[in-house]
Amino acid sequence: MNPTFEQMTAEHRGFKLYGGCDPISETLLGRVTQWKPTGCIGFKHSNGVISELTRFRFPMLCDGENVAKCFGVEIARLILDTSF
């Protein structure tokens, strides 16, 4: 699996938080120079079905892939705390 598509996960208040990143290339050769944090919030029902409650792509640029993934998880945590 390509490490670009791996996600960071966490649990908070019974919800699953997923943090990822999208590569941003600013050169003609397509070299990745920065990353945008992405993420989603999921809920696992008692019957095992997982529902995705929201998905986002945050309008911020990070220099590191793992930094963007961490921001994705923390942004998901903030969305969960302010919305549910």
Phi and psi in degrees as a GROMACS rama.xvg file:
@    title "Ramachandran Plot"
@    xaxis  label "Phi"
@    yaxis  label "Psi"
@TYPE xy
-70.0241  126.948  ASN-2
-61.7159  -18.0293  PRO-3
-62.4043  -30.8449  THR-4
-99.4296  4.01601  PHE-5
-74.1675  150.318  GLU-6
-119.469  157.93  GLN-7
-96.7142  142.192  MET-8
-128.562  155.242  THR-9
-154.693  160.681  ALA-10
-115.188  139.924  GLU-11
-150.072  120.839  HIS-12
55.1373  34.1999  ARG-13
85.2955  4.15629  GLY-14
-110.726  152.928  PHE-15
-95.6968  129.388  LYS-16
-109.621  133.263  LEU-17
-121.633  130.355  TYR-18
-120.925  133.299  GLY-19
-140.41  -164.699  GLY-20
-156.215  153.03  CYS-21
-111.441  132.958  ASP-22
-73.9796  143.261  PRO-23
-120.629  120.92  ILE-24
-110.503  131.131  SER-25
-114.726  13.6372  GLU-26
-119.446  162.841  THR-27
-68.6155  -26.4028  LEU-28
-84.5582  -3.02087  LEU-29
79.164  19.8447  GLY-30
-70.1892  128.72  ARG-31
-72.8032  123.975  VAL-32
-113.756  -25.875  THR-33
-148.048  170.403  GLN-34
-133.986  142.102  TRP-35
-104.084  128.747  LYS-36
-66.1005  138.012  PRO-37
-131.809  167.798  THR-38
178.234  176.235  GLY-39
-154.991  164.667  CYS-40
-119.714  128.141  ILE-41
-121.93  156.529  GLY-42
-130.687  129.483  PHE-43
-97.3088  117.958  LYS-44
-77.0294  166.579  HIS-45
-63.6136  -24.4285  SER-46
-87.3918  4.94042  ASN-47
94.093  -8.35559  GLY-48
-74.779  133.976  VAL-49
-103.505  125.334  ILE-50
-106.516  133.049  SER-51
-86.4295  120.009  GLU-52
-85.6543  -39.1047  LEU-53
-157.785  156.732  THR-54
-136.313  144.381  ARG-55
-144.956  159.31  PHE-56
-131.972  107.452  ARG-57
-79.0327  134.441  PHE-58
-80.5461  67.2864  PRO-59
-146.058  148.279  MET-60
-111.454  137.697  LEU-61
-121.068  147.93  CYS-62
-79.0508  -27.8207  ASP-63
-111.946  144.094  GLY-64
-64.1401  -47.6726  GLU-65
-67.6414  -32.1868  ASN-66
-63.0567  -43.6697  VAL-67
-63.4827  -39.604  ALA-68
-64.8287  -41.6695  LYS-69
-62.5717  -42.6194  CYS-70
-61.3922  -38.3917  PHE-71
-58.5662  -45.0878  GLY-72
-65.5358  -43.6749  VAL-73
-69.0654  -35.245  GLU-74
-65.621  -40.6938  ILE-75
-60.9909  -40.8073  ALA-76
-62.7561  -42.3031  ARG-77
-64.8994  -42.2009  LEU-78
-61.5619  -44.1874  ILE-79
-62.3892  -45.7116  LEU-80
-66.0818  -31.107  ASP-81
-91.8063  -15.2805  THR-82
-111.84  -27.4332  SER-83
